[in-house]
Amino acid sequence: MKIVKPFLLIFGLLISSSTFAQSTGWIENPNHPPVTAKFMLTGELDPVSKTLPAVLEVKLDGDWKTYWRSPGEGGIAPSIDWEQSENLANVSWDWPTPEAFSLLGLQTFGYKHDVMFPMLLQSKDINKPIKIKGLLTLSSCTNICVLTDYEINLNIDPKRMTADPAAMFAYNKATSSVPQHKTDADINLGWDQEKRQLEVLLNEGDWQYPQLIIDGEPDVTFKLKKVETSTNDQGVKQLKAIFDGSSWLGETDLIGKSLNVTVIEADTAIEYSAPVTAVDIIDSGSSLLTMLLIALLGGLILNVMPCVLPVLGMKLSAVVAAPEFNKTKIRQQFLSSALGILVSFWLLAGFILTLKVTGQAIGWGVQFQNPWFIGFMALITSVFALNMLGAFEINLPSSVQTKLATTGGNDNRGHFLQGMFATLLATPCSAPFLGTAVAFALGADAISLFVIFTALAVGMALPWLMVAAVPQVANYFPKPGRWMNVVKVIFAGLLLLTSLWLISLLANFISTGILWVAAAILVLLFITLMARVHGSAAVIASISMGILVSAITAFATSDNWARPLPTDLSWTPLQQSDIQAKVAEGKVVFVDVTADWCITCKANKVGVILQDPVYSRLKQKDIDLVIGDWTKPSAPITDYLQSHNRYGVPFNVVYGPNAPDGIELPVILSSKEVIAAINKASAKGPF
């Protein structure tokens, strides 16, 4: 009998726990295994309010996601039908801060991996058992969407509940991730019925790079058009944002309605609510016509940027050969090159548009983050270099001729491809005016994107178009002669250096040993071909001339040319949330967003950052150096760039006690501007 009693006690506890369980355990739907759910109670019943905290936890495998209370332009928010429950008066549901997702051009908000929703259950009578019977309907998506139901069944006896530490911890964690709701904030929402735009004016908080979400009208979606932060004359921080509002129902009228504005930055999320009033929104942003002019100028300047210099050989090869032909032939060749530039920009626009609609990172030069693209460009420039030495001047049968065999020739196809590849090699860096136009294009609709990129192409092709319009210009070029062979060798050498540079970029993706072998083979092939075509004397003369030019350049560009560049600057990886903490400590933060494939970045580094007086100033203890390496795709760095309305590198910003919002520096740095920005941002003033 003594042995039987313990077993009876254990059996009774098991019956009791199964009858009055405080957690459902993990609930699965056999039709959709990637998603599971669990509903648990903390056991902390408040007898006054008759409320009981609970947590709904959802786990999603891989790339599966579910949605926020306002899913955005697609998806369905999770919901629970409590109709079959007994002694349950009400259930309030709080929503953690969501993430933004973009798929096929649609903006949605939701959660991935593991999310916990805090809830408060209110009983009708705390002296009676509570029967919880709910049907959870959950929409989960990857590239497809699945709508799944999960049954929640719990029987609760308020008198027999005990505190569950694990559930209490989960509830507190879930509650801490819910945006703080403020009701007394100075916020104004204005709706422009004619423009169908919503203006948000928030006069509180020290927001730097916030993300804003508007909800409250289920049938209306809001797309951010513009956001900016400033300080008014009274020293109050202001946040201004403009959204385009649209509804699938057609006409949208928000006047008098209340909307929620959730502002998210780093680990801070605050929710505001306010009624909407009628306003006339005056957008001070740049018009499309202004951007077209800026794009034309940016494309034109791109011709003389450091990143374009290696491809001048391809362009000037046409100029060298032009005098051999009549005006019609000259016009055709230059128009072919201009058309190649135009088509190349259109391809870039199509590539970026594809990235946008698939939710990938977008930016100027992002194709250089792809090793296949770099390898392809290295192959093409190598072909151009060898072709200039006569490697493909062999009369092959027409059935086996390839485009590569004609890229360096004088036919229109060759000039067209020269224009295309000149453009592709011109994209690893930004130029003055170029960044402004690209930022506008990447944030605009598809039509504006192609219009701006067309203007960039016309700007870059403008010199070619001018020669095509007035082919008599070619008469001013020197007459063809033996000197052309020397020019071709020089251009071929420039292209060889470009190929070697592209091969070096692959070190981020491929073993350096393989790259050394590839580079050695290319150099040997180049030297062998040059010796065969122009003789060994040409090889010796070319190498000697290269050494002489390098020495003269070194003497002309630096007083300390023999001193190797310093490498002792201490850089920390870019973490946007750390910048303000360092500024709060009184530090000046110098941010350098760069990439190995960005030639302008290298020029800034060698010519300004690692040279005095900037180098010595950056060594001071009151300065923290932060680097964002965009050589490979990086979502945080992309977000940081886009928060400043930038989509390319180089990008440099100086933060400090006197410049908490940051001082953006020009694309091409100068020592004077960098020192001035540091002195302005520093609390100590000039160094």
N, C-alpha and C positions, 0 to 999 in steps of 0.2 A: 504493500500500500504506500510506503514511503517513497518507493521508486516511481509509482504511477503518478503521484501528485505533481512532481516537477514537469512531467510530460504533459499533463493536463493544463498546467499553467502556461507552458510554452505554446501549446496548441491554441489556448484561449487568446494569447497575445497575437499569434499569427492571424486568427480569425478577426480580431479587433483591428489589426493594422491593415488587413485587406479590405475590411468594411469601411474604415474611416482613414484611408490613406491621405497623406498631404501632398503627394506627387503622383503624377500619372506614369512617371518613368518615360523613357523615349518611345514616342509613337511613330510608327512607320506606316507608309502606304505601299503595299507591294507593287503598285503600278508606277511608283516613282521613288526608287531607293536613294537617289542623291540627296533628298531632303528629309530630315527628321525633326520632330518637335517634342517639347516637354513643358508641362504646366505644373508649377509647384507653388505651395503656400508657405509663407514664413512662420505661420502659427501665432503671430502677434495680433490678436484681435483687440480693437479699440472699442470698449463697451459704450463709450459716449457717442461716437460717430457711427458705431456699428460697422466699421470698415476693417477689412482684412487684406494686407498686402499680398500680392502674388506676382509671379514672374512667368512669362511665356518665353521660352528659349527656342530658337530655331537654328539648326545647323545645316549649312549648305556646302556640298562638296565642290571642289574645283572652281570653275568660273560661274557656277550657278549663283544667281542673285534674286532677292525678293525686293519688295517696294516699300516706300515710305507712305505716310498717310495721303500725300498728294504725289502720285507716281510720275507726274510730268506729262510728256507727250505720248507716252505708251505705258502699258502695264496696268495692273489692278492692285490696289492696296489690300493687304491682308485684312480679314474680317472674321468675327466670331458671332454665330447665332446662338444666343442664350435662351431661346424661347422655351425649351423643354426643362429649364432649371426650376427648382423649387426653393422658396424662401430666399430668393435673390432679388434685391430691389434694383440694383444698378451696378454697372461695371465701368470704371473710367480707365482709359488706355492712354499711356504716355509713349511718345515716340523718340528714340535716340536720334542724335544728329546723323543725317544721311550722307552718303557719298553721291557725287554726280557721275552719271554714266552717259556715254554717247554711243549710239548704235544706229547705223544707216541714216545718219543725219538727225536722229531723234534724241532729245535731251530727256533723261529720266533720272529719278532720285531713288536710292534704296540702299541695300546692304548686301555684303558678301560674307561668306565663311560662317561667322557665328554672331548672332544678334540676340539681345535680351530685351524684351519689352516689359517695363514695370506696369503693374495694374493695381487698382484698388477695388475690391469687391465689397459691396454694401449689402448687409443682411436686412431683411424685414423684421426678424425677431431673433435676437441672439440666444434666446433660451431654447430654440428649436433647432434640429439638425438642418443643414443646408445641403441640398442636392444640386451639384454642379454638373450640368449636361450641356456641353457646347459643341458646335460644329465649326471648326477652324477651316476656312477656305483660303488657301495660300497660292498665289501666283508666283512661279519661279521661272527664270529665263536664262538662257545662254544665247545662242543664235536661234533657238526655238523657245517657246513658252509653254508651260504646263500648268494647268489649274488643278490643284489637288485638295482633297478634303481629309481632315484628321478629326477623330472624335475625342472629346475631352470628357471623361467621366470621373467624378470624385464625390464621395459622400462625407460630409464634415459634421462632426459633433463639436460645437464650440466649447463645450464643457471638458472635452477630453483632448483638445489640441495641445501640443507642446511646441516650443520654439525650435525651429530647424536652422542651425547655424549656417549650413550650406546655402539654404534658400535665402536667409537673411543677407548673407554676403552677396549673392547674385542680385537680390533686389536693390541693395545699396549701390552696387556697381552699375546696374542698369539705370537707376535714377540719376547717378552722377553724369551719365552720358546724354541726358535729356537737356536740350537748350534751356537756359534760364529765361523765364518769362518776365518781362518788364512792362508795367502798365503806366508808369509815370514819366516815360521818356519823352523828350522833345523830338517828335517825328511827325512829318507831314507827307501824306500821299496825295498826289495830284494826277488826274486823268485828263488827257487831251483827246477829246472825242474825235476831232478831225484827223489827227495823226495816229490815233489808236496807240498811244504811248502812255506809260505810267512813270511818273517821276517820284523818286524817293529822296527825301531830305531828312537826314538824321544828324542832330546837333549834340552828339555825345559820343564818348568812347574814343580811344586812340587807335583807330583802325588803320592798318597799313596796306594790306593786300587781301581784303575780305572777299568771301564768296557770298552772294546773296541769293536767297530763294524766296519767291513770292507764292503764296497759296491762300486759299480761302474761298475761291470760286471754282468749283469742280470742273466746269466746262471751259475755263479760260486758261490758256498756257501763256507763260511769260518768258521771253528770251532777252537776256541781257544785251543791251546795245552799247552802254558806256557806263563806267564807274570811275569816280575820281575822289580823292580826299584833299582837304585844304584846311586852312586856319583863317577864321574871319578877323576883323579888326579888333574884336574883344578877346582874341586869343582862344576862341572856342573851336575845337576840332569839328569839322563838318564832313559828312559822307553824302555824296550825291550820286545817284544812279538813275539811269533811264532804261526802261524795258519796253519792248514791243509786245503788245497784248493781242491775242487772237483767239477766236473760238470757232469750233467746227459748226456751231449753230448759226454762224454768220455775224450779224451786228452785235457789238459788245458795248454795254453801258455799265460802268462801274461806279457812277456817281452815287454817293450815299451809302455804299456797301462797305463792309469792314474786311480788310485783308490782313494777313499775317506776313511779316517780313522777318526771315531768319538770317542773321548775319553770322558767318562762320570764318574764323581765322585761327590757324594752328589748333590749340586745344580749347579755344574759347568759342562758345556758341550762345547767342542771345536772341530771343524771339520777341518781336514787337508787334503790337496790333494797333491799327488806327483806321478811322473812316476815310473814304476817298472823296476828295473835293474836285471841283472843275478848275482846270488851269490851262493856260496856253504855254506849251513847252517851247522854249527857244533853245535850240541845239547849237552850241557854239563850235561843234565839231566841223571838220573840214568837209567841203563838198566834193562830189566825185570829180567835177571839173578841175578843182584845185589839185586833187590827188593825181589826176592825169598829167598835169603840168609837172608836178614833183616827180612822177614816175619817168617822164621823158628825160628830165634832167638827171635823175639817178641812173638811168640806163646809159646815158651819154658819158657820165663820169666813170661808169664801170669800165670803160675802155682803157683808162689810165690807172686803175687801181693795181696795187702790187700783185694781187691774185690773178690778174689778167696778163701780166707781163710775159709769163712763159708761153702763152699761146700767140703772141704777136708774130712769131715765126710763121705760123699757119696763115695768118692774115696777110702779112707782108709778102709771102711767096707769090700771092696773086698779083700784088703790085709790081713785083720784079718782072713777072712774065707779061704783064699787061701791054707794054709798048709793042710787043710783037704782033698785036692783033689790031683789027680795025675798030671803029667806034662801036659798031653793033656787037662785036664779040666782047669788048670791054664791058659794055652795058649789061650783057647777059651774065657775065661772070660775077659782077658786083651785085646784081639783083639776085643771083643764085645764093651768094653768101648771105645777103640780107634775109632772103626767104628761109635759109637754114637757121638763122638766129631766131626768126619769128616762130618757126615750127618747134624749135627747141624750147622756147619759152612756153608755148602752148602745151607741150608735153609735160613740162614742169608744173604748169597750172593743173593739168589733169591728174598728175601724180599727187599733188597736194590735196586736190579735191577728193580723191579716193581716200587719202588718209583721214580727211575730215569726216566723211560719211561713215567710215568704219571705226571712228573713235580713237584713232592713233594720234601720236604727237605730230604736230605740224611745225614747220619752220623753214627759213631760208637756208638751203644747204644741207637739209637733213638726209639727202640721198648719200652724202659722204659718211653717214653712220652705217652704211651697208657695205660689207666687204665685197660682195659680188659687183656692186657698182664701181667701187674703187679698182678692183681687178680688171673690169672691163675697160675703164678709162686708161689704166696703165697699159693695157694691150693696145688700145687705139693710138695713144700718143707714141708708143714704141713703133707702131706701124708707120705713122707719119714721119718720125725721125729717120727710120731706115729708108723710107721711100724717097725722102729728100736727097739721100745719098745714091739713089738710083737702084734700090733693091728691087723695085717692081717695074722697072722700065724694060720689061721682057715681053715680047709679043707672044702671049699665050693664045691658044685656040679660043675662039669666042665661047665655046661650050663650057670652058672651065674658068673663064674670067670671073672674078669676084669684085665686089664693091671695094674691098680693101686694095685691090690692084689699081683702082682709079682714084682713090681719095686724094692723092697728091698730084694728079694730072691736071691738065688745063681744060677738061670738059666741065660742063655745068654741074654734073653730079658731084664731082670732086669739090667744087667750091661750095655747093650746098652743104655737104658733110663738114667742110671746114667751118662754116658758120655754126652748125649745130654743136660741134665739139668745142668750139671756142666758148659758146654759151655755157655748156655744162661745166667746163673747167673754170668759168668765171664765178661760179656760185659758192665757193667755200667761204666767202666772207662778205661782210656788208660794206657799203660805201655811203658817203654823205647823200642824203635825200633818199637813197634806196631803202633804208630801214623804215622810214616813215611810210613810203608807198606800199611796201610789202606788209607792214603791220595792218594798214588799212585793208589791203586786199584779203589777207588771211582771216580777218574778222568780219568780212562782208559776205554777201551771198555769192552764189556760183557765177552769175553773170558779171558782177563787179570784179570778182577775182580774175576772170579771163580778160576783162577790159583793162584792168591795171597791168596785168602781165603783158598784154599786147602793147601798151604804152611803153613799158620797160624795154620790150624787144625793139620797138621803133627807135627809142632813144639810143640803144646800143648799136643798132644798125645804121644810125643816121650818117656816119661818115661814109659808109658803103653806098647809101642811097644818094648822097651828094655826088659821089664820083659817077654813079650810074646816070644821074641827071645831067652831069656835065663831064662826059668822058674825055673831053680835051685836056682834063687835068693830067691824064696819063702821059701827055706829051712832055710834061715837066720832069718825068722820071728819067734817069740816065738810060742811054741806049744799051741794049743787050750786048754782052761781051763776056770775056773770060772772068771778069769780076763777079758775075752772077754765081759761078761755082763757089767762090769764097763766101758769098752771102748765104748760099744754101747750106754750106757747112756750118756757118754760125747759127742759122735757124735750126738746123738738125741738132746741134749741140744743146740749144735751149730746150728743145723738145726731149732730148735724152735726160736732161736734168729734171724736167717735169715728170718723166716716167719713173726716174729713181725716187723722186719725192713721193709719188703715188704708191710705189712699192713699199716705201718706209712706213706709210700710213697703215699698211696691212699688218704691221707688228702688233697692233692691238687685237688681232684676230688669228694670226698664223705664227708658227714657230719662226723665230728670227734666223735660224740656220737655213731654212728653206728660202727665205727672202734674200739672204746673202748670196746663195747659189744663183737665184734668178737674176739678181742685180749683176753679178759677175758675168753670167752668160750674156746678158744684154750689152754690157760694156765691151766685152770681147768681140761680140758680133758687130757692134758699132765700129770698133777700131779696125777689125779685119776688113769690113766692107769699105771703110774710108781708105784704107791702104790699097785695096784692090782697084777702087774707082779713081782715086786721086794720087796714089803713090805714098810710100812711107814718109817722104819729106813733108807731105801735107799733115800726116799724123803728128810728127814731131813739132811742126810749126803750130798746129792747133793746141797741143798741150802746153807749149811754151807761151803762146799768147794767152791761154787761160790763166796760167800762173801769174803772168805779168799784170793782166787786168785785175785779178783778185788782189794782188799786192797794192796796186794803185788805189783800188776802191777802199781797201782797208786803211791806207794812209789818209785818204780824203774824208773818210766818214768818222774817224775817231782818233783822238790824241793818244789814247791808250790801246791802240789796236792789238798790241801784242799781249795784253792782259786778257786771260780767259774770262768769260762772263761769270759773275758770281752765282752760286747755287745755294747760298745759305739763308735765303728768305724762307721763313717758316709759314707755310700755308695750311689752313684747315679746310676740310670739305664744307661745301655750302649746306647749311641747315638754316632755312629761313627763320625758324622760331628762335634761333640763338642770337640773331643779329641784334634785336632790340634789348636782349639781356645784357649784351656787351656794351651797347650804347648807354644803358642805364647805369653801368659801372663807370661811365665817364670815358669810355674808349672810343677811338675813331676806328671804323671798320671800312677797309678797302676791299671791295668785291670785284673779282675778275672772273667773268664767265667766258670761257675760251674753249678751243678744240684743237686737236693736233692738226686737223686738215684746214684750219683757218690761217691763211697766209698773213692777213692783216693783223691777226692776233699775235703772230710771231714777230711781225714788224713792230707792233706796240711794245712787246716784251723786250726785244733786243734794243730798240731805239730809245725807249723812254723808261720803262719800269726797272730795267737792270742798269740804268745809267744814272749818274748823279745829275741833279740833286734829288731826284725821286727815290732812287735806291737808298740813299742814306736816310731820307725821311721815313721810308717804310720800315727801316730797321729800328726806329725808336720804340720805346716800351709802351707808349700810349696808343699804338696802332696794332690792330689785329688784322691779319691778312686772310681773306676767305676766297677760295677758288671753287668755281663750278665747272667741272670738266664735262663738256657736251660732246666729246669725241664719239661716245656710244650713246644710244638712246637713254634718256633719264627723265622720268616723269616729274620728279621734284624740280629739276633744273628747267624743264620746259614750262612748268607752272610758274616758276619764279620769273622767267623771261616774259611770259604772257601777262603776268600781273603788272608788268611795266609797259605793256603793249609793245613788246619786242618779240621778234620771231627769228632772230639770227644773232650771230656772234661776229666780232667781239662786242661785249657789253660790260661797262665798268660803272660802278656806283660807289660813292663815298657817303657813309653814315657817321653821325657824331652827335654829341649833346646839342649842338646848335643846328643840326640837320637830321632829326630823327626820321624824316620821310625819305632821306637820301638825296644826294646831288648826282644826277646822271651826267656822265662825261661823254664827249663826242666819240664817234666811231674811231677816228684817227686821233690818238692821244698826242698831247704835247706836254713837256715838262711844266711849262707855265700854268696850264689849265689844271693839271693834277695837283700841283702844290697849292694853287689857289683854292681848290675844292677842299683839300685837307685842312688848310688854315681856317676856312669858313666853317667847316663842320666841327672843328676842335673847340672845346671849351676854353682852352688856353690861348687861343688866337694864333697868330703867325709864329712859326718856329724860329 
